[in-house]
Amino acid sequence: MFDYFSKTSNKQIKIISNFPLEWTNVNGLPLMIRHNTSRIFNTPGFIKQNILLNNNEVSISQDSIKKILVISSFKAGERISNDIKNELHRVIKECNDPSINSVVNEKVSKKGSYIPNFEMEVIFKDVTNKNELVDSLNSFKFALVIFDMHGGHDYDGHGFLELSGEILYPYELMGLANIPPIVVLSACDTSPADRNHFNAANAFLCAGAKTVLASTYPILSRDAAIYIGRLYKRLRYYLPERILFTKTSLRWSEFITGLNRRVYFDYFLMYIFRKYKINDKSILIELRNYIN
């Protein structure tokens, strides 16, 4: 089976497994980098059944992502509490800078592309408990929510999100909260490889999400913030240009795979530069532009 995968690229692959096969090494690359890959847990069966049987495509318009909700919850004074907020403020400021836009426009216009006039509003909500989180979700009518907080998974228990005032088990949100179709969990252990299937990712699928981006392993807050910043840029610049250029819709799994590839190869480039002590940043910038 993997011989076939290694001889092709960019196929649409849906994995049904509790094991994170998307990390499988296929001819030197993780399966999820070589192909557009997403995974459904084999258990609990009612989640798998619901996803596989109710498999009609869900269309999300560009207008439905004009607003993004970021729900944060940290105890006072936590060092990482503002990582995602600061990175998004930095990225938004950069995207709105006319001098930067003119340089980027000049570069991309040579390739027949352009910078779309598509702006997105990021709504930041700080919550301390489940009721405040539910209120934030129910007042939000757009398609994408990002959870910015600690996460975990009890041994032989359930996955949870750690709010500043209490522990939230996401299954508690079923029937209470309006869950957007796209959920991004910037928290540790939201789909861990060494725990049972009652994880946070599955809970959000139960509660109404159509796709959940979760963590198989613990994550670093700073790296997560950079990833979220890249996600914002890709939604703002790449998505509208791609749709206008191809005149077709784009699968979310393909969109995220493209983002993951750029992040993966960017970290690879930085590793090479550190290993061989290459100090010329202009080369790194040029290579990054080529990857993008």
C-alpha positions as CSV (number, residue, x, y, z in Angstrom):
1,M,0.0,0.0,0.0
2,F,2.7,2.5,1.0
3,D,4.6,1.6,-2.2
4,Y,1.8,3.2,-4.1
5,F,1.8,6.2,-1.9
6,S,5.5,6.7,-2.3
7,K,5.3,6.7,-6.1
8,T,2.6,9.4,-6.3
9,S,1.9,12.7,-4.6
10,N,-0.9,15.0,-3.6
11,K,-3.6,12.3,-3.5
12,Q,-6.7,12.8,-1.3
13,I,-6.4,10.3,1.5
14,K,-8.8,9.7,4.4
15,I,-7.5,7.5,7.2
16,I,-9.8,5.6,9.5
17,S,-7.7,4.6,12.4
18,N,-7.1,5.5,16.1
19,F,-3.3,5.4,15.4
20,P,-1.7,8.5,13.8
21,L,-0.8,6.9,10.5
22,E,-0.5,10.4,8.9
23,W,2.9,10.6,10.5
24,T,4.1,7.4,8.6
25,N,7.4,7.9,6.8
26,V,6.7,7.5,3.1
27,N,9.8,7.8,1.0
28,G,11.4,10.3,3.4
29,L,8.3,12.4,4.1
30,P,5.4,12.1,6.5
31,L,2.3,10.8,4.7
32,M,0.4,14.0,5.7
33,I,3.1,16.1,3.9
34,R,3.3,14.0,0.7
35,H,-0.5,13.8,0.4
36,N,-3.7,15.6,1.4
37,T,-4.4,13.6,4.4
38,S,-7.0,13.7,7.2
39,R,-8.0,11.1,9.7
40,I,-11.2,9.9,11.4
41,F,-11.0,7.8,14.6
42,N,-12.2,4.3,14.2
43,T,-13.8,4.5,17.7
44,P,-16.1,5.6,19.2
45,G,-18.3,4.1,16.4
46,F,-21.0,6.7,16.6
47,I,-18.6,9.5,15.6
48,K,-17.2,7.5,12.7
49,Q,-20.6,6.5,11.6
50,N,-21.9,10.0,11.7
51,I,-19.0,11.4,9.7
52,L,-18.9,8.6,7.1
53,L,-22.7,8.4,6.5
54,N,-23.4,12.2,6.6
55,N,-20.7,12.8,4.0
56,N,-22.3,15.6,2.0
57,E,-19.9,18.3,1.3
58,V,-20.2,21.4,3.5
59,S,-19.7,24.6,1.5
60,I,-18.1,27.5,3.3
61,S,-18.2,30.9,1.6
62,Q,-15.3,33.3,1.7
63,D,-17.5,35.7,3.6
64,S,-18.0,33.2,6.4
65,I,-14.3,33.5,7.3
66,K,-14.2,37.3,7.3
67,K,-14.3,37.0,11.1
68,I,-12.2,34.6,13.1
69,L,-12.9,34.0,16.8
70,V,-9.9,33.4,19.2
71,I,-11.0,32.1,22.6
72,S,-8.2,32.3,25.2
73,S,-8.0,31.3,28.8
74,F,-4.9,31.4,31.0
75,K,-4.3,32.1,34.6
76,A,-3.0,35.7,35.4
77,G,0.7,36.2,34.7
78,E,1.2,33.1,32.6
79,R,4.2,33.7,30.3
80,I,2.6,32.2,27.2
81,S,-0.8,33.8,27.6
82,N,-0.3,36.5,24.9
83,D,1.8,34.5,22.4
84,I,-1.0,34.0,19.9
85,K,-2.5,37.5,20.4
86,N,0.9,39.2,19.9
87,E,1.7,37.1,16.8
88,L,-1.7,37.8,15.2
89,H,-1.5,41.5,16.0
90,R,2.0,41.5,14.4
91,V,0.8,39.7,11.3
92,I,-2.2,41.8,10.9
93,K,-0.1,45.0,11.2
94,E,2.3,43.6,8.6
95,C,-0.6,42.7,6.2
96,N,-2.0,46.2,6.5
97,D,1.4,47.9,5.9
98,P,1.3,49.6,2.5
99,S,5.0,49.5,2.0
100,I,5.2,45.8,2.6
101,N,2.2,45.2,0.4
102,S,3.7,47.1,-2.5
103,V,6.9,45.0,-2.4
104,V,4.9,41.8,-2.2
105,N,2.6,42.9,-4.9
106,E,5.6,43.6,-7.2
107,K,7.0,40.1,-6.6
108,V,3.8,38.2,-7.1
109,S,2.6,40.2,-10.1
110,K,5.6,38.9,-12.0
111,K,4.1,35.5,-11.6
112,G,0.7,36.6,-12.8
113,S,-0.7,36.7,-9.3
114,Y,-2.0,39.5,-7.1
115,I,-2.7,40.5,-3.5
116,P,-6.5,40.2,-3.0
117,N,-8.3,42.9,-1.2
118,F,-9.7,40.6,1.4
119,E,-9.5,41.6,5.1
120,M,-10.4,39.5,8.0
121,E,-11.3,40.6,11.5
122,V,-10.0,38.7,14.5
123,I,-12.2,38.7,17.5
124,F,-10.3,38.0,20.8
125,K,-12.3,36.7,23.7
126,D,-10.9,35.9,27.1
127,V,-12.9,33.5,29.2
128,T,-12.6,32.0,32.7
129,N,-15.3,29.3,32.7
130,K,-17.6,27.2,30.6
131,N,-20.5,29.6,30.7
132,E,-18.4,32.5,29.3
133,L,-17.0,30.1,26.6
134,V,-20.5,29.0,25.6
135,D,-21.7,32.6,25.4
136,S,-18.7,33.5,23.1
137,L,-19.4,30.6,20.8
138,N,-23.2,31.3,20.6
139,S,-22.7,34.9,19.7
140,F,-20.3,34.0,16.9
141,K,-21.9,33.3,13.5
142,F,-18.8,32.7,11.3
143,A,-16.9,29.5,10.3
144,L,-13.6,29.4,12.2
145,V,-12.8,29.3,15.9
146,I,-9.3,29.0,17.5
147,F,-9.0,27.8,21.1
148,D,-5.9,29.2,22.8
149,M,-5.3,27.5,26.2
150,H,-3.8,24.5,27.9
151,G,-5.0,21.0,27.1
152,G,-4.6,17.5,28.4
153,H,-6.0,14.1,28.5
154,D,-6.5,12.1,31.7
155,Y,-5.0,8.6,31.8
156,D,-7.9,6.3,30.8
157,G,-10.2,9.3,31.0
158,H,-11.3,12.1,28.8
159,G,-9.5,14.9,27.0
160,F,-10.0,18.4,28.5
161,L,-9.2,22.1,28.0
162,E,-7.9,24.0,30.9
163,L,-9.7,27.2,31.5
164,S,-8.3,29.7,34.0
165,G,-11.2,29.1,36.4
166,E,-12.1,25.4,35.7
167,I,-11.4,22.3,33.7
168,L,-13.7,21.9,30.6
169,Y,-14.4,18.5,29.1
170,P,-15.5,19.5,25.5
171,Y,-18.2,16.8,25.5
172,E,-20.0,19.1,27.9
173,L,-20.6,21.5,25.0
174,M,-22.9,19.2,23.1
175,G,-26.3,20.8,22.9
176,L,-25.1,24.0,24.7
177,A,-22.8,25.7,22.2
178,N,-22.9,26.6,18.6
179,I,-19.7,25.0,17.3
180,P,-18.4,26.5,14.0
181,P,-17.6,24.0,11.2
182,I,-13.8,24.7,11.5
183,V,-12.2,24.2,14.9
184,V,-8.4,24.8,15.5
185,L,-7.2,23.6,18.9
186,S,-4.0,25.4,19.9
187,A,-3.5,23.3,23.0
188,C,-1.5,20.2,24.0
189,D,-2.8,16.7,23.7
190,T,-6.1,17.3,22.0
191,S,-5.7,14.1,20.0
192,P,-2.8,12.3,21.7
193,A,-1.3,9.1,20.3
194,D,-1.0,7.5,23.8
195,R,-4.5,8.0,25.1
196,N,-8.0,6.7,24.4
197,H,-10.5,8.0,21.8
198,F,-12.3,10.3,24.2
199,N,-10.1,13.2,23.2
200,A,-10.9,16.8,22.7
201,A,-10.9,16.6,18.9
202,N,-13.5,13.8,18.9
203,A,-15.6,15.8,21.4
204,F,-15.8,18.8,19.1
205,L,-16.8,16.6,16.1
206,C,-19.6,15.3,18.3
207,A,-20.6,18.8,19.3
208,G,-21.0,19.9,15.6
209,A,-17.6,20.7,14.1
210,K,-17.0,19.4,10.6
211,T,-13.2,19.5,10.8
212,V,-10.8,19.8,13.8
213,L,-7.1,20.6,13.7
214,A,-5.7,19.0,16.8
215,S,-2.3,18.1,18.4
216,T,-1.0,14.5,18.5
217,Y,1.9,15.5,20.7
218,P,2.6,18.4,23.2
219,I,3.2,21.7,21.4
220,L,5.3,24.8,22.1
221,S,3.3,28.0,22.5
222,R,5.6,30.1,20.4
223,D,5.6,27.6,17.5
224,A,1.8,27.3,17.8
225,A,1.5,31.1,17.6
226,I,3.7,31.3,14.4
227,Y,1.5,28.5,12.9
228,I,-1.7,30.5,13.6
229,G,-0.1,33.6,12.1
230,R,0.7,31.6,8.9
231,L,-2.9,30.3,8.9
232,Y,-4.2,33.9,9.0
233,K,-1.9,34.9,6.1
234,R,-2.9,31.9,4.0
235,L,-6.6,32.6,4.6
236,R,-6.2,36.3,3.7
237,Y,-3.9,36.0,0.7
238,Y,-3.8,32.5,-0.8
239,L,-7.4,31.3,-0.5
240,P,-9.2,34.1,-2.4
241,E,-6.5,34.2,-5.1
242,R,-6.6,30.5,-5.5
243,I,-10.4,30.4,-5.8
244,L,-10.4,33.3,-8.3
245,F,-7.6,31.8,-10.4
246,T,-9.0,28.3,-10.6
247,K,-12.7,29.3,-10.5
248,T,-13.3,26.2,-8.3
249,S,-13.7,25.6,-4.6
250,L,-10.9,24.2,-2.5
251,R,-11.1,21.3,0.0
252,W,-10.1,22.3,3.5
253,S,-7.8,19.3,3.8
254,E,-5.9,20.5,0.7
255,F,-5.7,24.0,2.1
256,I,-4.3,22.8,5.4
257,T,-1.9,20.3,3.8
258,G,-0.5,23.2,1.8
259,L,0.0,25.2,5.0
260,N,1.6,22.2,6.7
261,R,4.0,21.7,3.8
262,R,5.3,25.3,4.0
263,V,5.7,25.1,7.8
264,Y,7.5,21.7,7.5
265,F,9.9,22.8,4.9
266,D,10.5,26.2,6.6
267,Y,11.6,24.4,9.7
268,F,13.8,22.1,7.6
269,L,15.5,25.1,6.0
270,M,16.2,26.7,9.4
271,Y,17.7,23.4,10.5
272,I,20.0,23.3,7.5
273,F,21.0,26.9,8.0
274,R,21.9,26.3,11.7
275,K,23.7,23.0,11.0
276,Y,25.9,24.4,8.3
277,K,26.2,27.9,9.9
278,I,24.8,29.8,6.9
279,N,24.4,33.4,8.0
280,D,23.2,35.0,4.7
281,K,19.6,35.7,5.5
282,S,18.9,36.8,1.9
283,I,19.3,33.2,0.8
284,L,16.8,32.1,3.4
285,I,14.3,34.7,2.3
286,E,14.7,33.7,-1.3
287,L,14.2,30.1,-0.5
288,R,11.1,30.9,1.6
289,N,9.6,32.9,-1.3
290,Y,10.3,29.9,-3.6
291,I,8.5,27.5,-1.2
292,N,5.6,29.8,-0.8
